[in-house]
C-alpha cells in the first residue's frame, strides 16, 4: 500500500520498477544492481584472496600431507612476497590484514600458527588431546588437539572480522556515508555512491542476485543457504539496491532506512547459520560421527564469533557472544575451546540464547 512518501509503479517490459517520491522527486529503483559508475574491484579481490588462502589451508586436510607454511599464510594475509597463484592478486595493492576488525589481526596470525602446528600431525588420527585427521565418509578434516578445525576459524572468521565488519560498521558507518555526494568520478560515481558499491562488494553475490545464485561466496552463500527458511535473499538485495538508488537521488532518509534494515538482516545470516550447524551437530552426536560433529561445531563456533563484528543497532553484545561460546565449548577463546566435550545439552543452550537475542530466529530455530 503506498503512502505519502512512496509510490509503487509497474515498469514496462519484464522488470518491476519502484518509483520513490520525496517531495517533488521521483526516481526508479531497478530490480538488479544496475547503476552507472559502479566499482568494487577491491572487494572482489579480497574475496578471491580468502578463497585462495582457504584452498591452501585445506591442502593439509588429508592424511600424510606436507605441513603448511606459517609465513606463507601470513604473507597471503598481508599480501606480501607474491604468494598468490593468481598473479593479479599479488600486484593489486589490496590485502585482508589491514581491513580486519581492530585488534584481531594478530589473533588471526596466532590462529595460522595453530593451524600450521596441527598440520604437522597429518599422519595421526585426531582425538581429544591429539591433533590430526578426522574422517567422515569420504570427507577428511584437520583438527587441533581440542577438536577445532582451524581452517574454518580463519576462513569464516575473516568473513566476519573483515567482510561483515567492513560492510556494516565501516561502509555503512558515518565515516563512509557522511561524504561528498555531488562530484561524479567517471567509473566510480560520487564518493558516497562508491562507498555503497564497495559495501555491496563484500556481500559476495552477482549483480542480479537472487535470480542468479552462481558463484556466491561467504555471506552471499550463507544468505542463500538460509533463504528457504528466512527469505533473506530478496530482503538483502532490495535494501541494497534501494539504498544505492536513494544515494544517487540525494534521498538520504531512505538511504538511512536501508542501512537499518541491512544491518538487521545481515546479522541474521551468521546467527542463523550458527544455529543450522548446531542442529546438524546434534545429529552427528546421535549417529556417533565425531569427525562430522567437530567440523559442524567449528563452523558454528566461528559464526557465533562473527556476531561480535557487526555494527549499529546490534541486538547482541560482545560479552553476550563470549558467554554463548563459553557455555557451548568451555571458552570464548577458540584456541582454548574443547569441541570434543560439547554435548547436546550445551548445544541446545547455545541455540536458545542465540535465538533469544537475534530478531526473527526464535520461531525458526528448529528448522534451520
ABEGO torsion letter per residue (X at the ends): XBBAABBBBBBBEABBBBBBBBEABBBBBBABBBBBGBBAAAAAAAAAAAAAAAAAAAAAABBGBBBBBAAAAAAAAAGBGGABABAAAAAAGBBAAAABBBGAAAAAAAAAAAAAAAAAAAABBBBBGBBEBBBBEABBBBBBAAGBBAAAAAAAAAAAAAAAAAAAAAAABAAAABBBAABBBBGAEBAAAAAAAAAAAAAGBBAAOAABABGBBEAAAAAAAAAAAAGAAAAAAAAAAAAAAAAAAGBAAAAAAAAAAAAAAAAAAAAAAAAAAAAAAAAAAAAGBAAAAAAAAAAAAAAAAAAAABBEGBABBAAAAAAAAAAAAGBABAAABBAAABBAAAAAAAAAAAAAABBGAAAAAAAX
